[in-house]
Amino acid sequence: MIRYLSLEWLDALTREVEASDALREVTPGREIGVTQVVNDGPEGDITYHLQVADGASRFGAGAADPEHVRFTQDWDTAVAVATGSLNAQEALLGGRILLTGDQQRLLDSQPVFRALDAVFAAVREQTEYR
């Protein structure tokens, strides 16, 4: 099993992203850098990113560069969203996730995030949330 938000977890996401035909189909012509910040986890604060540009997608540790959108949430919220026990939109509307940055770019990138669902589903099966 892979520990949620570990470097091993990010590597697994990266491999799945690279293998995703669905992502390759929706990324041409799109550019977005998304930073995720998870506070108060078992190992402190974690920052990772998704970068989409020039038809390619990748995950990595640290902030996106360039960063267009940033999501900040606490550990419990991140785990709840990752495991499906909390809807991300509800968490945003309820103030559990703070969104900053270019909201229109985020909306325009919805095909990317729909394609990412399968990536996260594949990695979720290998992930332990503790």
Stockholm file with secondary structure:
# STOCKHOLM 1.0

chainA/1-130         MIRYLSLEWLDALTREVEASDALREVTPGREIGVTQVVNDGPEGDITYHLQVADGASRFGAGAADPEHVRFTQDWDTAVAVATGSLNAQEALLGGRILLTGDQQRLLDSQPVFRALDAVFAAVREQTEYR
#=GR chainA/1-130 SS CEETTSHHHHHHHHHHHHHCHHHHHHCTTCCEEEEEEEEEETTEEEEEEEEEETTEEEEEESCCSSCCEEEEEEHHHHHHHHHTSSCHHHHHHTTSEEEEECHHHHHHTHHHHHHHHHHHHHHHTTEECC
#=GC SS_cons         CEETTSHHHHHHHHHHHHHCHHHHHHCTTCCEEEEEEEEEETTEEEEEEEEEETTEEEEEESCCSSCCEEEEEEHHHHHHHHHTSSCHHHHHHTTSEEEEECHHHHHHTHHHHHHHHHHHHHHHTTEECC
//
